[in-house]
């Protein structure tokens, strides 16, 4: 008995199968889109509508969080238990002078001042279980030290003992503090009756008090550096220079009596 020929699918069945394939494809695309949103790989969606394509920015909490972090002036990093940078914002990359895509996956130690390595390690270990803070220093472009304040806390969104770290650049704050201290020093010293000056480690004098100028009748431009030698008595200046040099080299206090020429041309002992 001859086999009956296979029944050809009618048009309705073929159309149904095509629609089912289209639905499965759209479902797969939707699942991929949802995963991209969850992982932060997309920040907006393009949706086709009768009015044309429309762009919808994400409004979820994760997106708002990323916007805040990326807009911060402070650096932000997430570090794994092994010390690998899992995430960094643009401010951190700018702080250390490295392209952002090079920061991801690199060891945090690459940006830490060697002298601060131990203290940063202790901070990261402590921050796995509680919030921890410390002052430290990073290296910008691998060489320039940058003073920073680190605030670290456990990464609540990870089960890998990761740590979130906020990095605040203290450069400007420290410069302002030093300026204020310098101003306070000048105000105090300018009001003492004695002659006073300030020298750098190499012996270069960069400040005299007001009493010095009043007595010698000179200006800072005339006295800066080693210009003070011009108001010392010729018979004593060499001994003063020698003793000053010894003090700079050894760090011993400079104590000596010598005659200085006043604005009236008369030498007086100090």
Order of alpha helices (4+ residues) and beta strands (2+ residues): alpha-beta-beta-alpha-beta-beta-alpha-alpha-alpha-beta-beta-beta-alpha-beta-beta-alpha-alpha-alpha-beta-beta
